[in-house]
Amino acid sequence: MMPCNPSWTRKCAGFTLLFLGLLGTVLPVLQGVLFLALGLFVLRDQYSWARRGMDRLRGRWPRQVEGVEALEARMVLWGQRQSERLRRRLPRR
């Protein structure tokens, strides 16, 4: 799990996903449950209510939540590798 750092970017993304999830429960073209779950996933390190929601999702769909967390870890490592690669290629002044 990521450390609990207040991040406006994560909060904006998470609340946007939650809003889309609420719209998706009414509109037939959006997958409401999917957006709600992703919103909780993004906000789980920012708010305790989102962490509790993720715990409920983990109890219901443990393999899927583990898969998404593993994907997040792989993406973080990939981003770090790409950052290091870019630093090596760019000249320092």
C-alpha positions in Angstrom: 0.0 0.0 0.0 1.1 3.5 -0.7 1.9 5.9 2.1 -0.9 8.3 3.1 0.2 11.5 1.4 -2.3 14.2 0.7 -2.3 14.4 -3.1 -4.7 16.8 -4.9 -4.1 14.8 -8.2 -5.2 11.5 -6.6 -8.2 13.2 -4.9 -9.4 14.8 -8.1 -9.0 11.6 -10.0 -10.7 9.5 -7.3 -13.7 11.8 -6.9 -14.0 12.1 -10.7 -14.2 8.3 -10.9 -16.7 8.2 -8.0 -18.8 10.8 -9.8 -18.7 8.7 -13.0 -19.7 5.7 -11.0 -22.7 7.4 -9.6 -23.7 8.5 -13.1 -23.1 4.9 -14.3 -25.6 3.6 -11.8 -28.3 5.7 -13.6 -27.0 5.8 -17.2 -26.9 2.5 -19.1 -23.8 3.4 -21.1 -21.4 3.6 -18.1 -20.2 0.7 -15.9 -21.1 2.3 -12.6 -19.8 -0.4 -10.3 -16.4 -0.4 -12.1 -16.0 3.3 -11.8 -17.0 3.2 -8.1 -14.5 0.5 -7.4 -11.7 2.4 -9.2 -12.6 5.6 -7.3 -12.3 3.7 -4.0 -9.0 2.2 -5.2 -7.5 5.6 -6.0 -8.8 7.2 -2.7 -8.0 4.2 -0.4 -4.8 5.9 0.9 -6.4 9.3 1.3 -9.5 8.5 3.3 -10.5 5.9 5.9 -14.0 5.5 4.4 -12.4 4.6 1.1 -10.1 2.1 2.8 -13.1 0.5 4.5 -14.9 0.3 1.1 -11.8 -1.4 -0.4 -11.8 -3.9 2.5 -15.4 -4.7 1.6 -14.5 -5.1 -2.1 -11.5 -7.3 -1.1 -13.9 -9.5 0.9 -16.2 -9.9 -2.1 -13.6 -10.1 -4.9 -10.2 -10.9 -3.3 -8.5 -12.1 -6.5 -9.5 -9.1 -8.6 -8.4 -6.6 -5.9 -5.1 -8.4 -5.6 -4.7 -8.3 -9.3 -5.3 -4.6 -9.5 -2.9 -4.0 -6.6 -0.2 -6.1 -8.4 -0.8 -4.1 -11.6 -0.4 -0.9 -9.6 2.9 -2.1 -8.2 4.2 -3.1 -11.7 3.2 0.3 -13.1 5.0 2.1 -10.3 8.2 0.0 -11.0 7.8 0.7 -14.7 7.5 4.4 -14.1 10.6 4.4 -11.9 12.6 2.5 -14.6 11.5 4.9 -17.3 12.4 7.8 -15.1 15.9 6.4 -14.5 16.3 5.7 -18.2 15.3 9.3 -19.0 17.7 10.7 -16.4 20.6 8.7 -17.9 19.8 10.0 -21.4 19.4 13.7 -20.5 22.6 15.6 -20.0 23.1 17.4 -16.7 24.0 21.1 -16.6 
